[in-house]
């Protein structure tokens, strides 16, 4: 997460994706992207302007954002990769709610997913289309925007 600037949320998200900025609340951040062919850690994101960032993402509801966070926690494009998903569904959605509560009730959410899901009753919670912002074959992301902060949540995997 980064504090909002006067440059627009797209520029704030790009800054965060580049590894710049610090979380104003000092929450723990997980940034474990390592490319073995790059000789260590590097940033997977393609260069993009803040304006392009804002223009390439789709606005989604808070309910859709919470489903996307559950999917992102799988490290893949669907929840089939989460062990014992059905037994953990309520806990996973509770964790999503905790993360999203940081951004307050007036937050806006944006995603690279073209077919964003709503919560479902089964294990069919997944996405199949997205706009890639990384050098990898598969990446999915969510940007949370509040009046004071921007958060970026992303996964990427070579397929």
Number of C-alpha atoms within 10 A of each C-alpha: 24 22 20 20 13 7 10 13 26 22 21 26 28 22 15 19 21 15 12 12 14 13 16 12 11 9 9 8 9 7 12 10 14 13 12 9 7 8 8 9 13 14 15 19 16 14 13 14 14 18 14 13 19 19 10 17 21 17 18 19 13 20 15 18 27 25 23 28 21 26 25 22 19 16 17 20 23 19 24 16 14 17 10 11 17 15 9 12 17 11 13 19 17 14 15 19 18 12 14 20 12 14 19 12 10 10 18 18 24 22 26 22 23 14 13 21 20 17 17 10 9 10 16 12 19 22 18 12 15 18 16 18 22 18 14 15 11 18 26 27 23 24 24 23 26 18 14 14 21 26 25 18 18 20 22 22 16 8 8
